[in-house]
Protein backbone atom coordinates (compact mmCIF):
# COMPACT_ATOMS: atom_id res chain seq x y z
CA UNK A 1 0.00 0.00 0.00
CA UNK A 2 1.35 3.50 -0.83
CA UNK A 3 2.72 5.20 2.26
CA UNK A 4 0.58 8.29 1.60
CA UNK A 5 -2.64 6.23 1.68
CA UNK A 6 -1.48 4.51 4.86
CA UNK A 7 -0.82 7.89 6.48
CA UNK A 8 -4.26 9.19 5.48
CA UNK A 9 -6.01 5.99 6.60
CA UNK A 10 -4.75 6.55 10.17
CA UNK A 11 -5.09 10.33 10.13
CA UNK A 12 -7.47 10.51 13.15
CA UNK A 13 -5.08 8.35 15.20
CA UNK A 14 -2.10 10.47 14.10
CA UNK A 15 -3.84 13.68 15.19
CA UNK A 16 -4.48 12.16 18.62
CA UNK A 17 -0.87 10.99 18.92
CA UNK A 18 0.46 14.45 18.04
CA UNK A 19 -1.92 15.97 20.58
CA UNK A 20 -0.76 13.60 23.34
CA UNK A 21 2.88 14.50 22.68
CA UNK A 22 2.04 18.23 22.65
CA UNK A 23 0.15 17.95 25.95
CA UNK A 24 3.03 16.09 27.60
CA UNK A 25 5.42 18.82 26.45
CA UNK A 26 3.11 21.47 27.92
CA UNK A 27 3.15 19.63 31.25
CA UNK A 28 6.94 19.36 31.18
CA UNK A 29 7.27 23.07 30.40
CA UNK A 30 4.82 23.96 33.16
CA UNK A 31 2.31 25.80 30.98
CA UNK A 32 -1.18 26.50 32.29
CA UNK A 33 -4.09 24.07 32.28
CA UNK A 34 -6.13 26.38 30.05
CA UNK A 35 -3.60 25.99 27.24
CA UNK A 36 -3.70 22.21 27.69
CA UNK A 37 -7.49 22.22 27.52
CA UNK A 38 -7.65 24.11 24.25
CA UNK A 39 -4.85 22.04 22.71
CA UNK A 40 -6.87 18.94 23.59
CA UNK A 41 -10.10 20.42 22.18
CA UNK A 42 -8.30 21.42 18.96
CA UNK A 43 -6.69 17.99 18.65
CA UNK A 44 -9.91 16.02 19.16
CA UNK A 45 -11.82 18.38 16.84
CA UNK A 46 -9.16 17.92 14.14
CA UNK A 47 -9.26 14.12 14.53
CA UNK A 48 -13.07 14.08 14.37
CA UNK A 49 -13.09 16.45 11.39
CA UNK A 50 -10.52 14.31 9.54
CA UNK A 51 -12.56 11.14 10.13
CA UNK A 52 -15.82 12.74 9.00
CA UNK A 53 -14.17 14.32 5.96
CA UNK A 54 -12.65 11.00 4.87
CA UNK A 55 -16.04 9.33 5.36
CA UNK A 56 -17.69 11.98 3.19
CA UNK A 57 -15.05 11.44 0.49
CA UNK A 58 -15.74 7.71 0.54
CA UNK A 59 -12.06 7.02 1.19
CA UNK A 60 -11.57 3.23 1.30
CA UNK A 61 -7.92 2.34 0.67
CA UNK A 62 -6.39 -1.13 0.92
CA UNK A 63 -5.70 -2.13 4.51
CA UNK A 64 -2.71 -0.17 5.91
CA UNK A 65 -1.80 -3.29 7.89
CA UNK A 66 -3.37 -6.31 6.13
CA UNK A 67 -5.06 -8.68 8.53
CA UNK A 68 -4.67 -6.25 11.41
CA UNK A 69 -6.14 -2.81 10.66
CA UNK A 70 -8.47 -1.55 7.91
CA UNK A 71 -10.80 1.38 7.28
CA UNK A 72 -14.01 2.05 5.35
CA UNK A 73 -16.23 5.16 5.04
CA UNK A 74 -18.63 3.67 7.64
CA UNK A 75 -15.73 3.10 10.05
CA UNK A 76 -14.52 6.68 9.56
CA UNK A 77 -18.05 7.92 10.24
CA UNK A 78 -18.30 5.97 13.49
CA UNK A 79 -14.88 7.22 14.63
CA UNK A 80 -15.73 10.80 13.74
CA UNK A 81 -19.02 10.69 15.64
CA UNK A 82 -17.45 9.32 18.82
CA UNK A 83 -14.49 11.71 18.66
CA UNK A 84 -16.86 14.65 18.23
CA UNK A 85 -18.69 13.53 21.38
CA UNK A 86 -15.41 13.81 23.31
CA UNK A 87 -15.34 17.60 22.78
CA UNK A 88 -18.20 18.28 25.26
CA UNK A 89 -16.46 16.02 27.80
CA UNK A 90 -13.31 18.14 27.53
CA UNK A 91 -15.28 21.37 27.90
CA UNK A 92 -17.02 20.04 31.03
CA UNK A 93 -13.68 19.12 32.60
CA UNK A 94 -12.38 22.69 32.97
CA UNK A 95 -13.81 23.32 36.45
CA UNK A 96 -13.08 19.81 37.76
CA UNK A 97 -9.42 19.42 36.77
CA UNK A 98 -6.87 22.17 37.34
CA UNK A 99 -4.00 20.55 35.43
CA UNK A 100 -3.50 18.92 32.05
CA UNK A 101 -3.38 15.28 33.19
CA UNK A 102 -7.06 14.81 32.39
CA UNK A 103 -6.57 15.80 28.74
CA UNK A 104 -3.54 13.50 28.32
CA UNK A 105 -5.36 10.51 29.77
CA UNK A 106 -8.53 11.21 27.80
CA UNK A 107 -6.71 11.46 24.47
CA UNK A 108 -4.81 8.25 25.26
CA UNK A 109 -8.12 6.49 25.90
CA UNK A 110 -9.57 7.93 22.68
CA UNK A 111 -6.63 6.51 20.74
CA UNK A 112 -7.58 3.03 21.93
CA UNK A 113 -11.21 3.72 21.04
CA UNK A 114 -10.23 4.54 17.45
CA UNK A 115 -8.50 1.18 17.03
CA UNK A 116 -11.60 -0.87 17.84
CA UNK A 117 -13.81 -0.34 14.74
CA UNK A 118 -10.77 -0.86 12.47
CA UNK A 119 -9.58 -4.08 14.11
CA UNK A 120 -9.19 -7.02 11.75
CA UNK A 121 -7.34 -9.06 14.39
CA UNK A 122 -8.20 -9.90 17.98
CA UNK A 123 -4.66 -8.82 18.84
CA UNK A 124 -5.34 -5.23 17.70
CA UNK A 125 -8.75 -5.31 19.35
CA UNK A 126 -7.24 -6.34 22.68
CA UNK A 127 -4.66 -3.54 22.45
CA UNK A 128 -7.47 -1.09 21.67
CA UNK A 129 -9.59 -2.27 24.61
CA UNK A 130 -6.66 -1.95 27.01
CA UNK A 131 -5.66 1.50 25.73
CA UNK A 132 -9.29 2.50 26.10
CA UNK A 133 -9.60 1.22 29.67
CA UNK A 134 -6.26 1.73 31.43
CA UNK A 135 -6.32 5.57 31.39
CA UNK A 136 -9.83 5.49 32.83
CA UNK A 137 -8.58 3.74 35.99
CA UNK A 138 -6.55 6.88 36.67
CA UNK A 139 -9.33 9.23 35.52
CA UNK A 140 -11.76 7.80 38.08
CA UNK A 141 -9.27 8.54 40.85
CA UNK A 142 -7.80 11.75 39.44
CA UNK A 143 -10.01 14.42 40.98
CA UNK A 144 -10.42 12.48 44.25
CA UNK A 145 -13.20 14.78 45.37
CA UNK A 146 -15.06 11.97 47.12
CA UNK A 147 -13.98 9.22 49.54
CA UNK A 148 -15.53 6.65 47.17
CA UNK A 149 -13.10 7.48 44.36
CA UNK A 150 -10.36 5.05 45.43
CA UNK A 151 -12.82 2.20 45.92
CA UNK A 152 -14.51 2.95 42.60
CA UNK A 153 -11.19 2.98 40.75
CA UNK A 154 -10.13 -0.31 42.36
CA UNK A 155 -13.42 -2.04 41.49
CA UNK A 156 -13.21 -0.85 37.91
CA UNK A 157 -9.59 -2.03 37.70
CA UNK A 158 -10.37 -5.51 39.03
CA UNK A 159 -13.52 -6.11 36.97
CA UNK A 160 -12.00 -4.67 33.81
CA UNK A 161 -8.97 -6.88 34.36
CA UNK A 162 -11.28 -9.88 34.73
CA UNK A 163 -12.96 -8.93 31.45
CA UNK A 164 -9.57 -8.71 29.72
CA UNK A 165 -8.55 -12.13 31.05
CA UNK A 166 -11.85 -13.64 29.90
CA UNK A 167 -11.44 -12.06 26.47
CA UNK A 168 -7.90 -13.45 26.12
CA UNK A 169 -9.04 -16.93 27.16
CA UNK A 170 -11.77 -16.85 24.55
CA UNK A 171 -9.37 -15.63 21.86
CA UNK A 172 -6.82 -18.31 22.75
CA UNK A 173 -9.47 -21.05 22.45
CA UNK A 174 -10.64 -19.58 19.15
CA UNK A 175 -7.06 -19.54 17.88
CA UNK A 176 -6.63 -23.13 18.98
CA UNK A 177 -9.78 -24.16 17.09
CA UNK A 178 -9.20 -22.13 13.91
CA UNK A 179 -5.48 -21.33 13.76
CA UNK A 180 -6.28 -17.66 13.08
CA UNK A 181 -6.45 -14.44 15.12
CA UNK A 182 -8.74 -12.70 12.59
CA UNK A 183 -12.01 -11.34 13.94
CA UNK A 184 -13.90 -13.09 11.12
CA UNK A 185 -13.22 -16.42 12.85
CA UNK A 186 -15.81 -15.47 15.49
CA UNK A 187 -18.58 -15.51 12.87
CA UNK A 188 -17.48 -18.90 11.61
CA UNK A 189 -17.29 -20.25 15.16
CA UNK A 190 -20.93 -19.25 15.80
CA UNK A 191 -22.15 -21.89 13.36
CA UNK A 192 -19.58 -24.49 14.40
CA UNK A 193 -20.51 -27.57 16.38
CA UNK A 194 -17.03 -27.80 17.88
CA UNK A 195 -17.05 -27.47 21.69
CA UNK A 196 -13.87 -25.39 21.76
CA UNK A 197 -15.26 -22.91 19.23
CA UNK A 198 -18.52 -22.56 21.14
CA UNK A 199 -16.70 -22.04 24.43
CA UNK A 200 -14.53 -19.39 22.77
CA UNK A 201 -17.51 -17.42 21.43
CA UNK A 202 -19.24 -17.50 24.83
CA UNK A 203 -16.11 -16.29 26.65
CA UNK A 204 -15.55 -13.42 24.21
CA UNK A 205 -19.20 -12.37 24.53
CA UNK A 206 -19.04 -12.54 28.34
CA UNK A 207 -15.94 -10.31 28.27
CA UNK A 208 -17.86 -7.73 26.20
CA UNK A 209 -20.78 -8.04 28.64
CA UNK A 210 -18.40 -7.27 31.51
CA UNK A 211 -17.02 -4.21 29.73
CA UNK A 212 -20.53 -2.96 28.92
CA UNK A 213 -21.98 -3.78 32.39
CA UNK A 214 -24.64 -6.28 31.31
CA UNK A 215 -26.47 -8.13 34.12
CA UNK A 216 -25.13 -10.13 35.99
CA UNK A 217 -21.74 -8.56 35.20
CA UNK A 218 -22.86 -5.04 36.11
CA UNK A 219 -22.01 -4.61 39.79
CA UNK A 220 -18.95 -2.42 39.20
CA UNK A 221 -20.77 0.26 37.19
CA UNK A 222 -22.88 2.07 39.86
CA UNK A 223 -19.92 2.36 42.27
CA UNK A 224 -17.48 3.43 39.55
CA UNK A 225 -19.87 6.03 38.14
CA UNK A 226 -20.70 7.43 41.58
CA UNK A 227 -17.07 7.65 42.70
CA UNK A 228 -15.81 9.40 39.55
CA UNK A 229 -16.11 13.12 38.84
CA UNK A 230 -18.90 14.36 36.56
CA UNK A 231 -16.82 14.58 33.31
CA UNK A 232 -15.34 11.10 33.89
CA UNK A 233 -18.75 9.60 34.63
CA UNK A 234 -20.07 11.23 31.46
CA UNK A 235 -17.18 9.75 29.48
CA UNK A 236 -17.65 6.26 30.95
CA UNK A 237 -21.41 6.26 30.44
CA UNK A 238 -21.21 7.34 26.81
CA UNK A 239 -17.96 6.91 24.89
CA UNK A 240 -16.62 3.89 26.80
CA UNK A 241 -19.97 2.16 26.38
CA UNK A 242 -20.12 3.13 22.71
CA UNK A 243 -16.58 1.90 22.03
CA UNK A 244 -17.34 -1.53 23.53
CA UNK A 245 -20.42 -1.82 21.32
CA UNK A 246 -18.36 -0.88 18.25
CA UNK A 247 -15.96 -3.68 19.20
CA UNK A 248 -18.93 -6.06 19.40
CA UNK A 249 -20.13 -4.91 15.96
CA UNK A 250 -16.67 -5.60 14.55
CA UNK A 251 -16.58 -9.06 16.17
CA UNK A 252 -20.00 -10.15 14.91
CA UNK A 253 -19.61 -8.59 11.46
CA UNK A 254 -22.70 -9.40 9.38
CA UNK A 255 -23.21 -12.87 10.88
CA UNK A 256 -26.46 -13.57 12.70
CA UNK A 257 -26.15 -14.96 16.22
CA UNK A 258 -26.95 -18.62 16.75
CA UNK A 259 -26.51 -21.37 19.34
CA UNK A 260 -25.47 -20.53 22.93
CA UNK A 261 -24.52 -16.97 21.92
CA UNK A 262 -28.05 -16.29 20.68
CA UNK A 263 -29.44 -17.62 23.98
CA UNK A 264 -27.18 -15.26 25.92
CA UNK A 265 -28.25 -12.35 23.70
CA UNK A 266 -31.90 -13.17 24.33
CA UNK A 267 -31.78 -13.55 28.11
CA UNK A 268 -29.05 -11.34 29.60
CA UNK A 269 -29.85 -8.08 27.72
CA UNK A 270 -33.52 -8.54 28.71
CA UNK A 271 -32.50 -8.95 32.35
CA UNK A 272 -30.35 -5.82 32.01
CA UNK A 273 -33.27 -3.82 30.65
CA UNK A 274 -35.60 -4.86 33.47
CA UNK A 275 -33.11 -4.75 36.36
CA UNK A 276 -31.43 -1.52 35.21
CA UNK A 277 -34.75 0.32 35.04
CA UNK A 278 -36.07 -1.14 38.31
CA UNK A 279 -32.88 -0.34 40.25
CA UNK A 280 -32.72 3.21 38.88
CA UNK A 281 -36.10 3.99 40.46
CA UNK A 282 -34.67 3.77 43.99
CA UNK A 283 -31.62 5.99 43.44
CA UNK A 284 -31.15 9.44 44.99
CA UNK A 285 -27.74 9.89 43.35
CA UNK A 286 -27.82 11.27 39.81
CA UNK A 287 -24.69 9.34 38.83
CA UNK A 288 -25.97 6.04 40.22
CA UNK A 289 -29.26 6.60 38.43
CA UNK A 290 -27.40 7.14 35.15
CA UNK A 291 -25.31 4.02 35.89
CA UNK A 292 -28.40 1.84 36.16
CA UNK A 293 -29.91 3.62 33.18
CA UNK A 294 -26.76 2.78 31.18
CA UNK A 295 -27.11 -0.88 32.19
CA UNK A 296 -30.62 -0.87 30.70
CA UNK A 297 -29.44 0.89 27.55
CA UNK A 298 -26.61 -1.62 27.15
CA UNK A 299 -29.36 -4.25 27.11
CA UNK A 300 -31.16 -2.44 24.28
CA UNK A 301 -27.90 -2.16 22.34
CA UNK A 302 -27.03 -5.86 22.62
CA UNK A 303 -30.57 -6.68 21.49
CA UNK A 304 -29.50 -5.29 18.12
CA UNK A 305 -27.24 -8.32 17.61
CA UNK A 306 -30.28 -10.57 17.40
CA UNK A 307 -31.34 -8.97 14.13
CA UNK A 308 -30.06 -8.74 10.59
CA UNK A 309 -26.30 -8.33 10.38
CA UNK A 310 -26.42 -6.04 7.34
CA UNK A 311 -28.29 -3.25 9.17
CA UNK A 312 -26.69 -3.85 12.56
CA UNK A 313 -23.89 -1.29 12.37
CA UNK A 314 -26.12 1.64 11.41
CA UNK A 315 -28.63 0.77 14.17
CA UNK A 316 -25.94 0.40 16.86
CA UNK A 317 -23.97 3.52 15.89
CA UNK A 318 -27.11 5.66 15.69
CA UNK A 319 -28.25 4.39 19.09
CA UNK A 320 -24.81 5.04 20.62
CA UNK A 321 -24.70 8.58 19.23
CA UNK A 322 -28.29 9.43 20.24
CA UNK A 323 -27.84 7.98 23.73
CA UNK A 324 -24.45 9.67 24.23
CA UNK A 325 -25.55 13.10 23.06
CA UNK A 326 -28.51 13.35 25.44
CA UNK A 327 -26.53 11.92 28.36
CA UNK A 328 -23.79 14.49 27.83
CA UNK A 329 -26.48 17.18 27.59
CA UNK A 330 -27.75 16.27 31.08
CA UNK A 331 -24.27 16.11 32.61
CA UNK A 332 -23.21 19.43 31.06
CA UNK A 333 -26.11 21.35 32.60
CA UNK A 334 -25.94 19.86 36.10
CA UNK A 335 -25.71 22.72 38.63
CA UNK A 336 -22.22 23.01 40.05
CA UNK A 337 -21.57 23.00 43.77
CA UNK A 338 -18.50 23.29 45.95
CA UNK A 339 -19.50 19.93 47.47
CA UNK A 340 -19.52 17.06 45.00
CA UNK A 341 -21.99 15.06 47.11
CA UNK A 342 -24.47 17.92 46.91
CA UNK A 343 -24.06 18.16 43.15
CA UNK A 344 -24.82 14.44 42.82
CA UNK A 345 -27.96 14.54 45.00
CA UNK A 346 -31.13 14.42 42.90
CA UNK A 347 -32.97 16.42 45.55
CA UNK A 348 -30.83 19.45 44.69
CA UNK A 349 -32.55 19.55 41.29
CA UNK A 350 -35.77 20.60 43.04
CA UNK A 351 -37.11 23.79 41.56
CA UNK A 352 -34.19 24.19 39.12
CA UNK A 353 -36.61 25.73 36.59
CA UNK A 354 -37.16 28.72 38.92
CA UNK A 355 -33.48 29.64 39.13
CA UNK A 356 -32.12 28.33 35.80
CA UNK A 357 -34.89 27.71 33.25
CA UNK A 358 -32.46 26.89 30.41
CA UNK A 359 -30.66 24.16 32.37
CA UNK A 360 -33.94 22.66 33.57
CA UNK A 361 -35.36 22.62 30.05
CA UNK A 362 -32.28 20.94 28.53
CA UNK A 363 -32.01 18.32 31.28
CA UNK A 364 -35.73 17.68 30.74
CA UNK A 365 -35.15 17.11 27.01
CA UNK A 366 -32.37 14.69 27.89
CA UNK A 367 -34.61 12.69 30.23
CA UNK A 368 -37.44 12.49 27.68
CA UNK A 369 -35.06 11.24 25.00
CA UNK A 370 -33.51 8.64 27.33
CA UNK A 371 -37.04 7.45 28.09
CA UNK A 372 -37.49 6.84 24.36
CA UNK A 373 -40.45 9.18 23.85
CA UNK A 374 -41.16 10.74 20.43
CA UNK A 375 -40.15 13.02 18.76
CA UNK A 376 -36.77 12.77 20.50
CA UNK A 377 -33.88 10.76 18.99
CA UNK A 378 -34.07 8.10 21.71
CA UNK A 379 -37.40 6.96 20.24
CA UNK A 380 -35.88 6.44 16.77
CA UNK A 381 -32.90 4.59 18.27
CA UNK A 382 -35.12 2.14 20.17
CA UNK A 383 -37.39 1.71 17.15
CA UNK A 384 -34.42 0.62 15.01
CA UNK A 385 -33.31 -1.95 17.57
CA UNK A 386 -36.73 -3.48 18.26
CA UNK A 387 -37.59 -3.52 14.55
CA UNK A 388 -34.53 -5.71 13.97
CA UNK A 389 -35.46 -8.01 16.85
CA UNK A 390 -39.01 -8.49 15.52
CA UNK A 391 -37.71 -9.03 11.97
CA UNK A 392 -35.43 -11.78 13.31
CA UNK A 393 -38.48 -13.63 14.68
CA UNK A 394 -37.98 -12.87 18.39
CA UNK A 395 -41.31 -11.08 18.83
CA UNK A 396 -41.87 -12.29 22.39
CA UNK A 397 -38.51 -10.96 23.56
CA UNK A 398 -39.15 -7.67 21.73
CA UNK A 399 -42.46 -7.25 23.58
CA UNK A 400 -40.82 -8.10 26.92
CA UNK A 401 -38.05 -5.60 26.18
CA UNK A 402 -40.61 -2.89 25.42
CA UNK A 403 -42.45 -3.63 28.67
CA UNK A 404 -39.13 -3.35 30.50
CA UNK A 405 -38.44 -0.01 28.82
CA UNK A 406 -41.76 1.37 30.09
CA UNK A 407 -40.50 0.89 33.66
CA UNK A 408 -37.73 3.36 32.89
CA UNK A 409 -40.21 6.11 32.05
CA UNK A 410 -41.03 6.39 35.76
CA UNK A 411 -37.62 7.51 37.01
CA UNK A 412 -37.01 9.81 34.04
CA UNK A 413 -40.34 11.53 34.73
CA UNK A 414 -39.36 11.69 38.41
CA UNK A 415 -36.40 13.88 37.42
CA UNK A 416 -38.75 16.10 35.40
CA UNK A 417 -41.01 16.45 38.43
CA UNK A 418 -38.05 17.56 40.54
CA UNK A 419 -36.90 20.05 37.90
CA UNK A 420 -40.24 21.82 37.49
CA UNK A 421 -41.88 21.47 40.90
CA UNK A 422 -42.30 24.48 43.18
CA UNK A 423 -39.74 24.52 45.95
CA UNK A 424 -39.17 27.25 48.52
CA UNK A 425 -35.70 26.29 49.79
CA UNK A 426 -33.97 26.03 46.43
CA UNK A 427 -30.21 25.97 46.01
CA UNK A 428 -28.80 29.52 45.57
CA UNK A 429 -28.72 30.76 41.99
CA UNK A 430 -24.94 31.12 41.85
CA UNK A 431 -24.60 27.33 41.78
CA UNK A 432 -25.06 26.72 38.08
CA UNK A 433 -23.12 25.13 35.25
CA UNK A 434 -20.01 27.01 34.10
CA UNK A 435 -19.86 28.84 30.79
CA UNK A 436 -17.76 26.11 29.17
CA UNK A 437 -20.15 23.42 30.39
CA UNK A 438 -23.02 25.43 28.91
CA UNK A 439 -21.08 25.60 25.65
CA UNK A 440 -20.83 21.80 25.77
CA UNK A 441 -24.58 21.65 26.40
CA UNK A 442 -25.23 23.89 23.40
CA UNK A 443 -23.21 21.57 21.15
CA UNK A 444 -25.13 18.56 22.45
CA UNK A 445 -28.45 20.35 21.96
CA UNK A 446 -27.57 21.10 18.33
CA UNK A 447 -26.72 17.43 17.78
CA UNK A 448 -29.96 16.35 19.50
CA UNK A 449 -32.02 18.61 17.21
CA UNK A 450 -30.23 17.24 14.13
CA UNK A 451 -30.86 13.63 15.20
CA UNK A 452 -34.53 14.38 15.91
CA UNK A 453 -35.24 16.26 12.66
CA UNK A 454 -33.31 14.20 10.10
CA UNK A 455 -32.66 10.76 11.62
CA UNK A 456 -32.85 9.08 8.22
CA UNK A 457 -30.05 11.24 6.83
CA UNK A 458 -27.86 10.48 9.84
CA UNK A 459 -28.57 6.73 9.66
CA UNK A 460 -27.65 6.71 5.96
CA UNK A 461 -24.23 8.13 6.82
CA UNK A 462 -23.55 5.12 9.10
Secondary structure, DSSP 8 states (H G I E B T S, - for coil): --HHHHHHHTHHHHHHHHHHHHHHHHHHHT--HHHHHHHHHHHHHHHHHHHHHHHHHT---S-TBTTTB---HHHHHHHHHHHHHHHHHHHHGGGT-SSSHHHHHHHHHHHHHHHHTTBSBHHHHHHHHHHHHHHHHHHHHHS--STHHHHHHHHHHHHHHHHHHHHHHHHHHHHHHHS--BTHHHHHHHT---HHHHHHHHHHHHHHHHHHT-TTS-HHHHHHHHHS-HHHHHHIIIIIHHHHHHHHHHHHTT----HHHHHHHHHHHHHHHHHHHHHHHT--BHHHHHHHHHHHHHHHHHHGGGS-STTHHHHHHHHHHHHHHHHHHHHHTS---SSHHHHHBGGGGTTHHHH-HHHHHHHHHHHHHHTT-TTSHHHHHHHHHHHHHHHTT-HHHHHHHHHHHHHHHHHHHHHHHHHHS--SS---TT----HHHHHHHHHHHHHHHHHHH-HHHHHHH-
